[in-house]
């Protein structure tokens, strides 16, 4: 499936993982579980999680930690695929 097809599928997904002030490390296990159950997961980064870092960088780091692909970031939201 192409990135474009995955982005289209992700459009109607609800956010199921929220990254807050505890950072990326706090959601790794939950995200890993969700990616095992479904192939696309939408992640929302609250401002408190960013601490001067942009969403693209945080999402990339999170994707690496769960061995997933970062499909897109838009605003404070990222879509990951495995």
Backbone torsions as a table, in degrees:
resi	resn	phi	psi	omega
1	UNK	NA	135.0	-178.2
2	UNK	-78.3	162.7	176.5
3	UNK	-59.3	-37.9	-179.4
4	UNK	-63.2	-42.5	177.8
5	UNK	-65.1	-39.2	178.3
6	UNK	-66.5	-40.6	177.1
7	UNK	-61.7	-40.2	179.3
8	UNK	-63.2	-44.4	178.1
9	UNK	-64.7	-36.9	-176.3
10	UNK	-71.5	-21.8	-176.0
11	UNK	-52.6	-41.5	-176.6
12	UNK	-92.3	0.0	178.9
13	UNK	-71.6	146.5	171.8
14	UNK	-88.0	153.3	174.0
15	UNK	-69.4	129.2	-179.7
16	UNK	-120.6	-6.4	176.8
17	UNK	-131.8	129.1	178.1
18	UNK	-117.7	129.5	177.5
19	UNK	-102.4	119.8	-178.2
20	UNK	-111.5	-153.1	-173.6
21	UNK	-66.8	-16.7	177.2
22	UNK	-77.9	-10.8	172.4
23	UNK	87.0	-175.8	-175.3
24	UNK	-60.6	-40.9	-177.0
25	UNK	-57.4	-29.0	-176.8
26	UNK	-72.7	-16.6	-175.8
27	UNK	-115.0	1.7	-175.3
28	UNK	-57.3	-49.6	-177.7
29	UNK	-63.7	-44.3	179.5
30	UNK	-62.2	-45.3	179.6
31	UNK	-64.0	-41.1	178.4
32	UNK	-59.4	-44.3	177.7
33	UNK	-61.2	-44.9	-178.5
34	UNK	-65.6	-38.6	178.5
35	UNK	-69.1	-23.2	175.0
36	UNK	-72.4	-33.1	-178.6
37	UNK	-83.0	-34.7	-179.4
38	UNK	-141.8	157.2	-172.8
39	UNK	-86.9	-15.8	179.0
40	UNK	-125.3	133.5	177.5
41	UNK	-136.1	135.5	177.3
42	UNK	-99.0	131.4	-177.0
43	UNK	-120.8	133.6	178.4
44	UNK	-110.0	131.4	178.4
45	UNK	-104.3	112.6	176.2
46	UNK	-70.5	156.3	-179.7
47	UNK	-55.5	-36.4	-178.2
48	UNK	-64.6	-22.5	179.9
49	UNK	-80.5	-21.2	-170.4
50	UNK	-78.7	-40.7	176.8
51	UNK	41.4	49.2	177.0
52	UNK	85.5	-3.0	179.2
53	UNK	-100.3	142.4	-179.6
54	UNK	-81.6	159.1	-176.0
55	UNK	-60.0	-38.8	-179.8
56	UNK	-57.5	-44.8	-179.4
57	UNK	-67.8	-45.1	178.4
58	UNK	-61.9	-44.2	-179.1
59	UNK	-65.0	-39.3	176.9
60	UNK	-62.3	-42.3	178.4
61	UNK	-64.1	-43.7	179.3
62	UNK	-63.7	-42.2	178.9
63	UNK	-60.4	-41.5	177.7
64	UNK	-61.4	-42.0	-176.4
65	UNK	-65.3	-26.4	-178.4
66	UNK	-112.0	12.1	-179.5
67	UNK	52.8	51.6	179.9
68	UNK	-122.7	168.0	175.5
69	UNK	-99.8	137.5	173.7
70	UNK	-85.4	113.8	-176.7
71	UNK	-84.0	-45.1	177.0
72	UNK	-165.1	159.4	168.0
73	UNK	-125.5	143.1	177.7
74	UNK	-147.0	115.9	-176.3
75	UNK	65.1	-123.0	-179.4
76	UNK	-103.3	16.5	-174.8
77	UNK	-120.5	143.8	177.5
78	UNK	-130.4	152.1	176.6
79	UNK	-117.3	125.7	178.7
80	UNK	-115.9	149.6	-175.2
81	UNK	-137.1	141.7	173.8
82	UNK	-137.3	NA	NA
